[in-house]
């Protein structure tokens, strides 16, 4: 989506030069796309999609993971690498319910690991079954896309697909015990190891059951995930370890954030949302991932009706300490029916300030921080801004990602 950066008015869809399908074949469908892309230090954008290619004459379908990038100041996305990783799907075997051989089906991907030299795609055991989708039964019995076409299959291993960023080479596929992965915390290379930290779940109930309002209000059944560390040996491409990153009992932890300057590097602090997302029971936690005990500092809103959401870390200019910065915490006030942005000191987890939006902002939206220097001196504020420097003033705003809105529409 193309926005006017001063008025935030929409200018319509952003037009990529190669078109909306990345120059993919006309018989290919994009059946899945990650909720968040990643960015190199030089500004190169990376993302990935799951495609389904059908061959009408033979009634055979195949799926691929497609990795693409957009160079800085470019309007063209280029496919860097892709991997089938699955067998051929014989559509003659569809009985309008389930495909008989789950081993050839692709799994759900919500995010991907990202290091200096590698991309790691964690494919879950929540498998896409094309039978219902391609046989047209959806038109007669409409259901949300994900709930209708994905099925948890505990008998099938989850997989880690590893790609080399320099040339798109599919290096290895590693089988791991069944899991659902939502968000990445961080990943980095350490000698001949890849260290990958992410939030995992034992099944798909977080997305296919507990995301509905009727279930959200019954938090006794809510699915709580784990903060796990995967250590991959890059010599023989095996998983050396899969272990909890912290012994602390995390309560429905989600939406992790770190200092972006430590992305793809060894790091110490992770910030995330914890709680039940009901009034008076939600907080932002700062977790020391280097401490096995998982000691944490937390912040909770003073007002019960204030429900925080995702926290975005913004480092102070010229800062040297990893936690030297602020957290911008989106959320909403249920009593006022308005969106909020709370500013926290990322070191002490104390509140600096808070602003209220003129309208209610959607729950569950990912956020993004942008900064720029004003071309001219802005009007003098009535109060000293909490975040400024002598060289520039930085204006901050949240930009909700359209792809994540699409995800929630698909969920119904």
PyMOL commands that set and color helices and strands:
alter all, ss='L'
color gray80, all
select helices_A, chain A and resi 91-93+102-104+130-134+137-140+145-149+205-208+213-216+219-221+260-262+402-411
alter helices_A, ss='H'
color red, helices_A
select strands_A, chain A and resi 28-33+38-39+45-55+60-70+78-83+89-90+112-114+118-123+126-128+150-152+158-164+170-176+180-190+193-201+226-233+238-244+254-257+269-275+282-288+296-300+306-315+325-333+338-345+351-356
alter strands_A, ss='S'
color yellow, strands_A
deselect
rebuild
show_as cartoon
